[in-house]
Amino acid sequence: MALPDAESLARFLDVLADAATKAIMPHFRASTAVTNKADGHFDPVTAADREAEAAMRQLIAAHYPDHGIVGEEYGPEREDARHVWVLDPIDGTRSFITGLPVWGTLIGLLEDGRPRLGMMAQPFTGERFAGDGGRAWYTGPGGERTIRSRAAGSLDEAIMFTTSPYLFSPEEGERYRTVERAVRMARYGQDCYGYAMVAAGNADIVVEAGLQSYDIVALIPVVEGAGGRVTSWTGGSAAGGGRVCATGDARIHEAVLALLAA
């Protein structure tokens, strides 16, 4: 089956985001049970995560039955397909369960293993940030518009995000702190929202580690479509997760990578 045109795929992103929103919002700021799905540390999951991913999987199976799916909650299906949807129904579940609106639904599409299309949808604020690697766009309370990352100029003028400095290993944390000492300001706790803010030109850098593919695939086409870069700490592909660096300006990207390699 041929890949649909870009316009059809962009519309389907919204279809998936609508389904996720419908499943998630009854649980937000409600008395929703939280389950820890990890041993030895806290990795929360809720019914909202599971219901949203199930709804998106059902739509993908109905519309694109030959496509693969990789999701946080229900694992891989046809992972070797040419086109694979990569889903994180709630990126930032810790924010979700504490009522903070800095979580989002991540919907990405890989083509031959490369991120082709992605969206970060925030159901509570009604915002959606999407991109195809060549352009990026926003819809929400502020209307519809093309978004572009900004030129940072130098590291000492840059604003950086990371979800939490405590998520790094000791060695990763030391490398991260070399970057934090070089920038103007660092903020914590934004999860996927930080990447959207880089794409929209409100911030400059995200540095993280320990990511899964479903944490980052959807965000790569958004940041890069807005004019930024997303790579591993060594400058390779970030599509598999791991240690990730995203910037809105290619010039400071190289400077950040140099510090992370030190």
C-alpha positions as protocol buffer text, in pm:
chain_id: "A"
residue {
  index: 1
  type: MET
  ca { x: 0 y: 0 z: 0 }
}
residue {
  index: 2
  type: ALA
  ca { x: 141 y: 339 z: -99 }
}
residue {
  index: 3
  type: LEU
  ca { x: 210 y: 598 z: 166 }
}
residue {
  index: 4
  type: PRO
  ca { x: -68 y: 860 z: 168 }
}
residue {
  index: 5
  type: ASP
  ca { x: 13 y: 1215 z: 69 }
}
residue {
  index: 6
  type: ALA
  ca { x: 144 y: 1458 z: 330 }
}
residue {
  index: 7
  type: GLU
  ca { x: -189 y: 1635 z: 366 }
}
residue {
  index: 8
  type: SER
  ca { x: -372 y: 1311 z: 444 }
}
residue {
  index: 9
  type: LEU
  ca { x: -111 y: 1211 z: 700 }
}
residue {
  index: 10
  type: ALA
  ca { x: -127 y: 1552 z: 868 }
}
residue {
  index: 11
  type: ARG
  ca { x: -504 y: 1519 z: 897 }
}
residue {
  index: 12
  type: PHE
  ca { x: -463 y: 1171 z: 1042 }
}
residue {
  index: 13
  type: LEU
  ca { x: -235 y: 1309 z: 1314 }
}
residue {
  index: 14
  type: ASP
  ca { x: -529 y: 1521 z: 1426 }
}
residue {
  index: 15
  type: VAL
  ca { x: -764 y: 1222 z: 1411 }
}
residue {
  index: 16
  type: LEU
  ca { x: -531 y: 1029 z: 1642 }
}
residue {
  index: 17
  type: ALA
  ca { x: -488 y: 1327 z: 1872 }
}
residue {
  index: 18
  type: ASP
  ca { x: -866 y: 1374 z: 1893 }
}
residue {
  index: 19
  type: ALA
  ca { x: -908 y: 1009 z: 1996 }
}
residue {
  index: 20
  type: ALA
  ca { x: -635 y: 1038 z: 2259 }
}
residue {
  index: 21
  type: THR
  ca { x: -787 y: 1358 z: 2395 }
}
residue {
  index: 22
  type: LYS
  ca { x: -1128 y: 1195 z: 2431 }
}
residue {
  index: 23
  type: ALA
  ca { x: -976 y: 907 z: 2625 }
}
residue {
  index: 24
  type: ILE
  ca { x: -746 y: 1116 z: 2845 }
}
residue {
  index: 25
  type: MET
  ca { x: -938 y: 1422 z: 2957 }
}
residue {
  index: 26
  type: PRO
  ca { x: -1195 y: 1249 z: 3184 }
}
residue {
  index: 27
  type: HIS
  ca { x: -898 y: 1134 z: 3393 }
}
residue {
  index: 28
  type: PHE
  ca { x: -704 y: 1461 z: 3419 }
}
residue {
  index: 29
  type: ARG
  ca { x: -728 y: 1629 z: 3760 }
}
residue {
  index: 30
  type: ALA
  ca { x: -962 y: 1350 z: 3862 }
}
residue {
  index: 31
  type: SER
  ca { x: -926 y: 1069 z: 4115 }
}
residue {
  index: 32
  type: THR
  ca { x: -751 y: 837 z: 3873 }
}
residue {
  index: 33
  type: ALA
  ca { x: -571 y: 531 z: 4006 }
}
residue {
  index: 34
  type: VAL
  ca { x: -195 y: 529 z: 3950 }
}
residue {
  index: 35
  type: THR
  ca { x: 4 y: 208 z: 3905 }
}
residue {
  index: 36
  type: ASN
  ca { x: 380 y: 176 z: 3928 }
}
residue {
  index: 37
  type: LYS
  ca { x: 493 y: -39 z: 3634 }
}
residue {
  index: 38
  type: ALA
  ca { x: 863 y: -55 z: 3730 }
}
residue {
  index: 39
  type: ASP
  ca { x: 1070 y: -235 z: 3992 }
}
residue {
  index: 40
  type: GLY
  ca { x: 1310 y: -30 z: 4200 }
}
residue {
  index: 41
  type: HIS
  ca { x: 1186 y: 313 z: 4089 }
}
residue {
  index: 42
  type: PHE
  ca { x: 862 y: 500 z: 4023 }
}
residue {
  index: 43
  type: ASP
  ca { x: 732 y: 475 z: 3665 }
}
residue {
  index: 44
  type: PRO
  ca { x: 363 y: 566 z: 3684 }
}
residue {
  index: 45
  type: VAL
  ca { x: 88 y: 460 z: 3445 }
}
residue {
  index: 46
  type: THR
  ca { x: -284 y: 534 z: 3453 }
}
residue {
  index: 47
  type: ALA
  ca { x: -599 y: 420 z: 3277 }
}
residue {
  index: 48
  type: ALA
  ca { x: -568 y: 734 z: 3066 }
}
residue {
  index: 49
  type: ASP
  ca { x: -235 y: 613 z: 2922 }
}
residue {
  index: 50
  type: ARG
  ca { x: -376 y: 273 z: 2833 }
}
residue {
  index: 51
  type: GLU
  ca { x: -711 y: 392 z: 2697 }
}
residue {
  index: 52
  type: ALA
  ca { x: -553 y: 661 z: 2479 }
}
residue {
  index: 53
  type: GLU
  ca { x: -299 y: 426 z: 2326 }
}
residue {
  index: 54
  type: ALA
  ca { x: -564 y: 161 z: 2264 }
}
residue {
  index: 55
  type: ALA
  ca { x: -783 y: 416 z: 2086 }
}
residue {
  index: 56
  type: MET
  ca { x: -498 y: 529 z: 1861 }
}
residue {
  index: 57
  type: ARG
  ca { x: -394 y: 172 z: 1782 }
}
residue {
  index: 58
  type: GLN
  ca { x: -750 y: 88 z: 1679 }
}
residue {
  index: 59
  type: LEU
  ca { x: -759 y: 380 z: 1435 }
}
residue {
  index: 60
  type: ILE
  ca { x: -420 y: 295 z: 1284 }
}
residue {
  index: 61
  type: ALA
  ca { x: -523 y: -67 z: 1236 }
}
residue {
  index: 62
  type: ALA
  ca { x: -842 y: 46 z: 1062 }
}
residue {
  index: 63
  type: HIS
  ca { x: -684 y: 306 z: 834 }
}
residue {
  index: 64
  type: TYR
  ca { x: -333 y: 167 z: 775 }
}
residue {
  index: 65
  type: PRO
  ca { x: -340 y: -208 z: 845 }
}
residue {
  index: 66
  type: ASP
  ca { x: 2 y: -265 z: 686 }
}
residue {
  index: 67
  type: HIS
  ca { x: 173 y: -12 z: 913 }
}
residue {
  index: 68
  type: GLY
  ca { x: 359 y: -108 z: 1228 }
}
residue {
  index: 69
  type: ILE
  ca { x: 307 y: 37 z: 1574 }
}
residue {
  index: 70
  type: VAL
  ca { x: 542 y: 92 z: 1867 }
}
residue {
  index: 71
  type: GLY
  ca { x: 374 y: 217 z: 2184 }
}
residue {
  index: 72
  type: GLU
  ca { x: 479 y: 267 z: 2542 }
}
residue {
  index: 73
  type: GLU
  ca { x: 192 y: 74 z: 2693 }
}
residue {
  index: 74
  type: TYR
  ca { x: 130 y: -216 z: 2453 }
}
residue {
  index: 75
  type: GLY
  ca { x: 465 y: -271 z: 2285 }
}
residue {
  index: 76
  type: PRO
  ca { x: 550 y: -333 z: 1919 }
}
residue {
  index: 77
  type: GLU
  ca { x: 341 y: -469 z: 1632 }
}
residue {
  index: 78
  type: ARG
  ca { x: 495 y: -521 z: 1286 }
}
residue {
  index: 79
  type: GLU
  ca { x: 799 y: -326 z: 1397 }
}
residue {
  index: 80
  type: ASP
  ca { x: 979 y: -425 z: 1075 }
}
residue {
  index: 81
  type: ALA
  ca { x: 718 y: -258 z: 851 }
}
residue {
  index: 82
  type: ARG
  ca { x: 829 y: 23 z: 623 }
}
residue {
  index: 83
  type: HIS
  ca { x: 600 y: 266 z: 809 }
}
residue {
  index: 84
  type: VAL
  ca { x: 578 y: 248 z: 1186 }
}
residue {
  index: 85
  type: TRP
  ca { x: 371 y: 470 z: 1415 }
}
residue {
  index: 86
  type: VAL
  ca { x: 544 y: 549 z: 1744 }
}
residue {
  index: 87
  type: LEU
  ca { x: 307 y: 642 z: 2028 }
}
residue {
  index: 88
  type: ASP
  ca { x: 341 y: 779 z: 2378 }
}
residue {
  index: 89
  type: PRO
  ca { x: -15 y: 850 z: 2495 }
}
residue {
  index: 90
  type: ILE
  ca { x: 99 y: 1061 z: 2792 }
}
residue {
  index: 91
  type: ASP
  ca { x: 457 y: 1179 z: 2790 }
}
residue {
  index: 92
  type: GLY
  ca { x: 502 y: 1330 z: 3135 }
}
residue {
  index: 93
  type: THR
  ca { x: 277 y: 1107 z: 3343 }
}
residue {
  index: 94
  type: ARG
  ca { x: 428 y: 1250 z: 3663 }
}
residue {
  index: 95
  type: SER
  ca { x: 304 y: 1593 z: 3557 }
}
residue {
  index: 96
  type: PHE
  ca { x: -31 y: 1443 z: 3458 }
}
residue {
  index: 97
  type: ILE
  ca { x: -96 y: 1279 z: 3794 }
}
residue {
  index: 98
  type: THR
  ca { x: -4 y: 1599 z: 3980 }
}
residue {
  index: 99
  type: GLY
  ca { x: -237 y: 1817 z: 3771 }
}
residue {
  index: 100
  type: LEU
  ca { x: 33 y: 2007 z: 3584 }
}
residue {
  index: 101
  type: PRO
  ca { x: -42 y: 2075 z: 3213 }
}
residue {
  index: 102
  type: VAL
  ca { x: 310 y: 2011 z: 3080 }
}
residue {
  index: 103
  type: TRP
  ca { x: 245 y: 1656 z: 2957 }
}
residue {
  index: 104
  type: GLY
  ca { x: 148 y: 1570 z: 2603 }
}
residue {
  index: 105
  type: THR
  ca { x: 44 y: 1299 z: 2360 }
}
residue {
  index: 106
  type: LEU
  ca { x: 327 y: 1207 z: 2122 }
}
residue {
  index: 107
  type: ILE
  ca { x: 242 y: 1068 z: 1778 }
}
residue {
  index: 108
  type: GLY
  ca { x: 526 y: 994 z: 1538 }
}
residue {
  index: 109
  type: LEU
  ca { x: 564 y: 815 z: 1205 }
}
residue {
  index: 110
  type: LEU
  ca { x: 883 y: 641 z: 1095 }
}
residue {
  index: 111
  type: GLU
  ca { x: 945 y: 577 z: 727 }
}
residue {
  index: 112
  type: ASP
  ca { x: 1227 y: 329 z: 661 }
}
residue {
  index: 113
  type: GLY
  ca { x: 1342 y: 389 z: 1017 }
}
residue {
  index: 114
  type: ARG
  ca { x: 1359 y: 768 z: 988 }
}
residue {
  index: 115
  type: PRO
  ca { x: 1119 y: 1012 z: 1156 }
}
residue {
  index: 116
  type: ARG
  ca { x: 892 y: 1149 z: 884 }
}
residue {
  index: 117
  type: LEU
  ca { x: 607 y: 1314 z: 1072 }
}
residue {
  index: 118
  type: GLY
  ca { x: 526 y: 1400 z: 1431 }
}
residue {
  index: 119
  type: MET
  ca { x: 293 y: 1580 z: 1669 }
}
residue {
  index: 120
  type: MET
  ca { x: 290 y: 1681 z: 2032 }
}
residue {
  index: 121
  type: ALA
  ca { x: -72 y: 1738 z: 2136 }
}
residue {
  index: 122
  type: GLN
  ca { x: -167 y: 1892 z: 2471 }
}
residue {
  index: 123
  type: PRO
  ca { x: -534 y: 1809 z: 2532 }
}
residue {
  index: 124
  type: PHE
  ca { x: -586 y: 2040 z: 2831 }
}
residue {
  index: 125
  type: THR
  ca { x: -458 y: 2358 z: 2664 }
}
residue {
  index: 126
  type: GLY
  ca { x: -584 y: 2254 z: 2320 }
}
residue {
  index: 127
  type: GLU
  ca { x: -241 y: 2308 z: 2165 }
}
residue {
  index: 128
  type: ARG
  ca { x: -82 y: 2096 z: 1893 }
}
residue {
  index: 129
  type: PHE
  ca { x: 273 y: 2126 z: 1762 }
}
residue {
  index: 130
  type: ALA
  ca { x: 341 y: 1926 z: 1447 }
}
residue {
  index: 131
  type: GLY
  ca { x: 609 y: 1893 z: 1182 }
}
residue {
  index: 132
  type: ASP
  ca { x: 734 y: 1691 z: 887 }
}
residue {
  index: 133
  type: GLY
  ca { x: 1104 y: 1774 z: 908 }
}
residue {
  index: 134
  type: GLY
  ca { x: 1071 y: 2046 z: 644 }
}
residue {
  index: 135
  type: ARG
  ca { x: 819 y: 2267 z: 819 }
}
residue {
  index: 136
  type: ALA
  ca { x: 643 y: 2288 z: 1154 }
}
residue {
  index: 137
  type: TRP
  ca { x: 305 y: 2425 z: 1252 }
}
residue {
  index: 138
  type: TYR
  ca { x: 96 y: 2511 z: 1557 }
}
residue {
  index: 139
  type: THR
  ca { x: -278 y: 2501 z: 1618 }
}
residue {
  index: 140
  type: GLY
  ca { x: -446 y: 2607 z: 1938 }
}
residue {
  index: 141
  type: PRO
  ca { x: -592 y: 2902 z: 2130 }
}
residue {
  index: 142
  type: GLY
  ca { x: -339 y: 3128 z: 1956 }
}
residue {
  index: 143
  type: GLY
  ca { x: -475 y: 3032 z: 1614 }
}
residue {
  index: 144
  type: GLU
  ca { x: -295 y: 2845 z: 1339 }
}
residue {
  index: 145
  type: ARG
  ca { x: 54 y: 2941 z: 1230 }
}
residue {
  index: 146
  type: THR
  ca { x: 389 y: 2819 z: 1107 }
}
residue {
  index: 147
  type: ILE
  ca { x: 647 y: 2797 z: 1385 }
}
residue {
  index: 148
  type: ARG
  ca { x: 1020 y: 2859 z: 1366 }
}
residue {
  index: 149
  type: SER
  ca { x: 1297 y: 2809 z: 1617 }
}
residue {
  index: 150
  type: ARG
  ca { x: 1510 y: 3109 z: 1707 }
}
residue {
  index: 151
  type: ALA
  ca { x: 1875 y: 3200 z: 1662 }
}
residue {
  index: 152
  type: ALA
  ca { x: 2044 y: 3181 z: 2001 }
}
residue {
  index: 153
  type: GLY
  ca { x: 2371 y: 3339 z: 1899 }
}
residue {
  index: 154
  type: SER
  ca { x: 2580 y: 3198 z: 2182 }
}
residue {
  index: 155
  type: LEU
  ca { x: 2546 y: 2955 z: 2471 }
}
residue {
  index: 156
  type: ASP
  ca { x: 2557 y: 3228 z: 2734 }
}
residue {
  index: 157
  type: GLU
  ca { x: 2234 y: 3367 z: 2586 }
}
residue {
  index: 158
  type: ALA
  ca { x: 2057 y: 3030 z: 2567 }
}
residue {
  index: 159
  type: ILE
  ca { x: 1772 y: 2884 z: 2773 }
}
residue {
  index: 160
  type: MET
  ca { x: 1787 y: 2510 z: 2833 }
}
residue {
  index: 161
  type: PHE
  ca { x: 1543 y: 2244 z: 2952 }
}
residue {
  index: 162
  type: THR
  ca { x: 1582 y: 1898 z: 3101 }
}
residue {
  index: 163
  type: THR
  ca { x: 1312 y: 1692 z: 3268 }
}
residue {
  index: 164
  type: SER
  ca { x: 1520 y: 1639 z: 3582 }
}
residue {
  index: 165
  type: PRO
  ca { x: 1895 y: 1644 z: 3652 }
}
residue {
  index: 166
  type: TYR
  ca { x: 1837 y: 1345 z: 3882 }
}
residue {
  index: 167
  type: LEU
  ca { x: 1751 y: 1123 z: 3586 }
}
residue {
  index: 168
  type: PHE
  ca { x: 2111 y: 1127 z: 3462 }
}
residue {
  index: 169
  type: SER
  ca { x: 2371 y: 872 z: 3567 }
}
residue {
  index: 170
  type: PRO
  ca { x: 2662 y: 1027 z: 3764 }
}
residue {
  index: 171
  type: GLU
  ca { x: 2875 y: 1044 z: 3449 }
}
residue {
  index: 172
  type: GLU
  ca { x: 2590 y: 1185 z: 3238 }
}
residue {
  index: 173
  type: GLY
  ca { x: 2506 y: 1433 z: 3511 }
}
residue {
  index: 174
  type: GLU
  ca { x: 2857 y: 1574 z: 3511 }
}
residue {
  index: 175
  type: ARG
  ca { x: 2846 y: 1624 z: 3135 }
}
residue {
  index: 176
  type: TYR
  ca { x: 2504 y: 1784 z: 3159 }
}
residue {
  index: 177
  type: ARG
  ca { x: 2624 y: 2027 z: 3427 }
}
residue {
  index: 178
  type: THR
  ca { x: 2902 y: 2151 z: 3198 }
}
residue {
  index: 179
  type: VAL
  ca { x: 2629 y: 2266 z: 2961 }
}
residue {
  index: 180
  type: GLU
  ca { x: 2409 y: 2408 z: 3238 }
}
residue {
  index: 181
  type: ARG
  ca { x: 2698 y: 2619 z: 3366 }
}
residue {
  index: 182
  type: ALA
  ca { x: 2745 y: 2763 z: 3017 }
}
residue {
  index: 183
  type: VAL
  ca { x: 2386 y: 2874 z: 2946 }
}
residue {
  index: 184
  type: ARG
  ca { x: 2189 y: 3173 z: 3070 }
}
residue {
  index: 185
  type: MET
  ca { x: 1915 y: 2973 z: 3242 }
}
residue {
  index: 186
  type: ALA
  ca { x: 1802 y: 2612 z: 3291 }
}
residue {
  index: 187
  type: ARG
  ca { x: 1451 y: 2497 z: 3372 }
}
residue {
  index: 188
  type: TYR
  ca { x: 1333 y: 2153 z: 3484 }
}
residue {
  index: 189
  type: GLY
  ca { x: 1017 y: 1945 z: 3452 }
}
residue {
  index: 190
  type: GLN
  ca { x: 886 y: 2024 z: 3104 }
}
residue {
  index: 191
  type: ASP
  ca { x: 901 y: 1672 z: 2950 }
}
residue {
  index: 192
  type: CYS
  ca { x: 789 y: 1688 z: 2584 }
}
residue {
  index: 193
  type: TYR
  ca { x: 672 y: 2047 z: 2623 }
}
residue {
  index: 194
  type: GLY
  ca { x: 1034 y: 2162 z: 2630 }
}
residue {
  index: 195
  type: TYR
  ca { x: 1092 y: 2038 z: 2275 }
}
residue {
  index: 196
  type: ALA
  ca { x: 776 y: 2217 z: 2159 }
}
residue {
  index: 197
  type: MET
  ca { x: 901 y: 2540 z: 2314 }
}
residue {
  index: 198
  type: VAL
  ca { x: 1234 y: 2503 z: 2132 }
}
residue {
  index: 199
  type: ALA
  ca { x: 1047 y: 2452 z: 1804 }
}
residue {
  index: 200
  type: ALA
  ca { x: 825 y: 2754 z: 1875 }
}
residue {
  index: 201
  type: GLY
  ca { x: 1122 y: 2981 z: 1945 }
}
residue {
  index: 202
  type: ASN
  ca { x: 1066 y: 3027 z: 2318 }
}
residue {
  index: 203
  type: ALA
  ca { x: 1375 y: 2833 z: 2433 }
}
residue {
  index: 204
  type: ASP
  ca { x: 1694 y: 2700 z: 2281 }
}
residue {
  index: 205
  type: ILE
  ca { x: 1814 y: 2361 z: 2411 }
}
residue {
  index: 206
  type: VAL
  ca { x: 1688 y: 2032 z: 2553 }
}
residue {
  index: 207
  type: VAL
  ca { x: 1940 y: 1782 z: 2692 }
}
residue {
  index: 208
  type: GLU
  ca { x: 1817 y: 1445 z: 2819 }
}
residue {
  index: 209
  type: ALA
  ca { x: 1925 y: 1083 z: 2862 }
}
residue {
  index: 210
  type: GLY
  ca { x: 1758 y: 747 z: 2910 }
}
residue {
  index: 211
  type: LEU
  ca { x: 1486 y: 813 z: 2652 }
}
residue {
  index: 212
  type: GLN
  ca { x: 1292 y: 546 z: 2466 }
}
residue {
  index: 213
  type: SER
  ca { x: 1204 y: 579 z: 2098 }
}
residue {
  index: 214
  type: TYR
  ca { x: 846 y: 672 z: 2187 }
}
residue {
  index: 215
  type: ASP
  ca { x: 978 y: 964 z: 2394 }
}
residue {
  index: 216
  type: ILE
  ca { x: 1149 y: 1134 z: 2098 }
}
residue {
  index: 217
  type: VAL
  ca { x: 1044 y: 1010 z: 1751 }
}
residue {
  index: 218
  type: ALA
  ca { x: 738 y: 1238 z: 1732 }
}
residue {
  index: 219
  type: LEU
  ca { x: 939 y: 1542 z: 1840 }
}
residue {
  index: 220
  type: ILE
  ca { x: 1222 y: 1515 z: 1587 }
}
residue {
  index: 221
  type: PRO
  ca { x: 1016 y: 1624 z: 1280 }
}
residue {
  index: 222
  type: VAL
  ca { x: 869 y: 1911 z: 1484 }
}
residue {
  index: 223
  type: VAL
  ca { x: 1200 y: 2057 z: 1602 }
}
residue {
  index: 224
  type: GLU
  ca { x: 1376 y: 1996 z: 1271 }
}
residue {
  index: 225
  type: GLY
  ca { x: 1077 y: 2121 z: 1072 }
}
residue {
  index: 226
  type: ALA
  ca { x: 1102 y: 2444 z: 1271 }
}
residue {
  index: 227
  type: GLY
  ca { x: 1469 y: 2483 z: 1176 }
}
residue {
  index: 228
  type: GLY
  ca { x: 1636 y: 2312 z: 1470 }
}
residue {
  index: 229
  type: ARG
  ca { x: 1841 y: 1995 z: 1516 }
}
residue {
  index: 230
  type: VAL
  ca { x: 1789 y: 1677 z: 1718 }
}
residue {
  index: 231
  type: THR
  ca { x: 2072 y: 1425 z: 1758 }
}
residue {
  index: 232
  type: SER
  ca { x: 2229 y: 1188 z: 2004 }
}
residue {
  index: 233
  type: TRP
  ca { x: 2501 y: 1335 z: 2230 }
}
residue {
  index: 234
  type: THR
  ca { x: 2754 y: 1213 z: 1973 }
}
residue {
  index: 235
  type: GLY
  ca { x: 2576 y: 1371 z: 1676 }
}
residue {
  index: 236
  type: GLY
  ca { x: 2405 y: 1057 z: 1542 }
}
residue {
  index: 237
  type: SER
  ca { x: 2039 y: 973 z: 1502 }
}
residue {
  index: 238
  type: ALA
  ca { x: 1821 y: 1024 z: 1809 }
}
residue {
  index: 239
  type: ALA
  ca { x: 1533 y: 811 z: 1676 }
}
residue {
  index: 240
  type: GLY
  ca { x: 1622 y: 518 z: 1899 }
}
residue {
  index: 241
  type: GLY
  ca { x: 1620 y: 728 z: 2215 }
}
residue {
  index: 242
  type: GLY
  ca { x: 1904 y: 721 z: 2466 }
}
residue {
  index: 243
  type: ARG
  ca { x: 2103 y: 1041 z: 2515 }
}
residue {
  index: 244
  type: VAL
  ca { x: 1937 y: 1323 z: 2320 }
}
residue {
  index: 245
  type: CYS
  ca { x: 2024 y: 1684 z: 2242 }
}
residue {
  index: 246
  type: ALA
  ca { x: 1776 y: 1916 z: 2069 }
}
residue {
  index: 247
  type: THR
  ca { x: 1847 y: 2277 z: 1978 }
}
residue {
  index: 248
  type: GLY
  ca { x: 1679 y: 2551 z: 1782 }
}
residue {
  index: 249
  type: ASP
  ca { x: 2004 y: 2680 z: 1630 }
}
residue {
  index: 250
  type: ALA
  ca { x: 2259 y: 2461 z: 1449 }
}
residue {
  index: 251
  type: ARG
  ca { x: 2546 y: 2680 z: 1567 }
}
residue {
  index: 252
  type: ILE
  ca { x: 2484 y: 2622 z: 1936 }
}
residue {
  index: 253
  type: HIS
  ca { x: 2408 y: 2255 z: 1868 }
}
residue {
  index: 254
  type: GLU
  ca { x: 2771 y: 2192 z: 1787 }
}
residue {
  index: 255
  type: ALA
  ca { x: 2878 y: 2385 z: 2097 }
}
residue {
  index: 256
  type: VAL
  ca { x: 2651 y: 2177 z: 2319 }
}
residue {
  index: 257
  type: LEU
  ca { x: 2775 y: 1851 z: 2168 }
}
residue {
  index: 258
  type: ALA
  ca { x: 3133 y: 1959 z: 2229 }
}
residue {
  index: 259
  type: LEU
  ca { x: 3058 y: 2012 z: 2599 }
}
residue {
  index: 260
  type: LEU
  ca { x: 2867 y: 1685 z: 2628 }
}
residue {
  index: 261
  type: ALA
  ca { x: 3168 y: 1502 z: 2478 }
}
residue {
  index: 262
  type: ALA
  ca { x: 3417 y: 1660 z: 2715 }
}
